[in-house]
Amino acid sequence: MGKPLNYVISHIPHEGIQMANLTLSISDDIYKRMAKHPEYRWSEVARQAIKEKLDDAEMLSDLRAIKKAQKERKAGKTISHAQLVKKLGLENEL
């Protein structure tokens, strides 16, 4: 596993949203290739890629929680709907 990500809270919001700054290290080859395409906002590309990866990770976590709940139900362990909502962290979504 690599080093932990370092970030600081920006003082200037981006598109009306408070943002953290993240410094990435990339190879010289990738940097040179990126420089050939100034039409892209590379920070936005990175933002979108990170968001997509987080969305995938959160969905996987949800699916694992559902699978675990299904196994527990099969084993005769049941909980109320309210307890399930709380266990899945969905209190604010329902």
N, C-alpha and C positions, 0 to 999 in steps of 0.2 A: 504494500500500500504506500502511496506517495505521501508527501508532506501535507499537513492540513491546509486548507485554503485560508488565506488572510483577507480580511475585508475591513473597510471603514465605511461609516455612513457618510454619504455625500451631503454637502451643504446646499447644493443646487439640485432641485428636483428635475427629473427627466420626464417630459410629457405629463407633468402634474403629479408624479409619483415620487416619493422619497426613494432614493436608490443607494445601494451599497456599491462601492468600487471593488473590482476584482482584477487582480493582475495575473495574466496568463503567460506562461513561457511556451514558445513554439520554436520549432527548428528554423534555421535560416532559410532552408529550402521552402518551407511553407510560407514564411514571411515574404520571400521574393515572389512567389506565385500569387499571393494576396495583393501585392503591390501592383501587379499587372491588371488588377480588376478594381480600380478605385470607385467604380459605379456601385459597389456594394458597401453597405454600412456594416463592417465586420463585427462591431460590438453588438449590433442588432441580431446578426446571424448567430453569434455566441449566446445571446440572451434567449433567443427562440430555441436553440438546441438544448440549453440547460433546462428550460421550462418543459420541453417535450420529454426529456429524460426524467425529470421529477414527476410529471404526470404519469409516465409509465411505471415508475417505482411506487407511487402511491396506489395505482390501480393493482399492482401485484400484491402490495400489502393488504389491500381490501379483499382480493381473491383468496389470499392465504387465511385471512380471518374468517371468511365465509366457509372455506373448506374445513377449518378447525371447528367451527360451530356445527357444521353438518355431521362431522364425526362425533362430536359430543352428543348431538341429538340422537344419532343412531345408537349410541351407547346408553341412552336413557337419561342423559343429563339435559335437563331443560331449564330455561330461564325465561323470565317475562319479556315481552316486547320492549318495555322501557329499559330493562337491564341490557338487552342486546344492543339497543340504540346507543346506550352509554358505553358499552364495551367496544363498539365499533367507532366511537368518537363522532357520532352523527347527530348529536343533540342540536346543533345549530343549523342542520341541513333539512330537518323535517318540520 
